[in-house]
């Protein structure tokens, strides 16, 4: 499940993509992302350390994306904030390790489904950029299996 940290971070990144190179302050981003400022400042620091954004200090300071919005995927941002996309460490491509309670990887009854879920999740999030999110008006809301218009 996506953490609140990742949700706020993604919202801030999308707002930076929408700003199209204009510097935004932490306060502006907190308002636009509907995020608590202090919490968002810690997230922005982590995003800057991982070179997704650049921060400028001073009177004309603020935050901008470190690369073009087309070059930053949701998967990259989520991995920075939440770690691997995989539901279990035994199916992670970047942080693989055997699960603590698993007697044998080769015969694990859960691993195939978790591998498929990881691959599907990665396929979508690796190919969904901040630019695509910035251009999006919103997503459909589902109630059961039928889309609901609002």
Secondary structure, 3 states (H helix, E strand, C coil): CCCHHHHHHHHHHHHHHHHCCCCECHHHHHHHHCCCHHHHHHHHHHHHHCCCEEEECCCCCEEEECCCHHHCEHHHHHHHHHCCCCCCHHHCCCCCCCCCCCCCHHHCCCHHHHHHHHHHHHHHHHCCEHHHHHHCCCCCEEECCEEECC
